[in-house]
C-alpha cells in the first residue's frame, strides 16, 4: 500500500494569507492606487453633495431658533397665558361675589337688575381670559389676539365714559385697571408685531446663506 504524502505547493499556487496574483493590497479608485477614504471617516463631499447638508433628508423642516421654545415667542406666549389667567380669575371672583366684591361696596341688599348685568359681564371676562389662554396654547389663532385685545381696550374706554358721565372719582383700583386696560392691549400688539418682523428677518438671513 502506498502512503499518502502531502503534495508540495507549486510555485504558481498562492500561499495561505497572501493576496492572489493580480490583486493589490489597496483599494482601487485612485490613479496612484491609494485607497479611497471610507464613508464617515471625514471624506470630502462629492460633487453632487453640498457641505453642511444632510443627504439623507434628516434635518429638513427644522424651524429657525426664533420659533423654538425659550425664544421671544416663548416669552410672549407665557405673558399671554398669565394675562388670561388673571382675567379669568377676576371674572370668576366677581361672578361669585357680585357687586359686593367691589372695593367700597355697600353692605346693603343686592339690587337684582344691577347684579344680573354685573354677573353677566363677569362671565364675559372669564371668556376673554380663556380666549387669551387658548391663543397662547394654540398659537395658530394669533389673529384672534387682535380681537380680544380690542375687547379689553374698549373695556377701559367704558371706565373712562363712566368716570366722565357719573362724576366723582372711583376707587384707586378701578383707575389702575383703567390705565392697564387702555395701555396693555396696544403694548401687547406692538410686541407681537415686533417679534413677527424679527423672526421674518432671521429666516431671510438663514435662507440667504
ABEGO torsion letter per residue (X at the ends): XBBBBBBBBBAABBBBGBBBBGBBABBBGBAAGBBBBBBGAGBBBBAABBBGBBAAGBGBGBBBAAABBGBAAAAAAAAAAAAAAAAAAAAAAAAAAEAAABBGBBABBBBAAAAAAAAAAAAAAAAAAAAAAAAAAAAAAAAAAAAAAAAAAAAAAAAAAAAAAAEEBBBAAAAAAAAAAAAAAAAAAAAAAAAAAAAAAAAAAAAAX
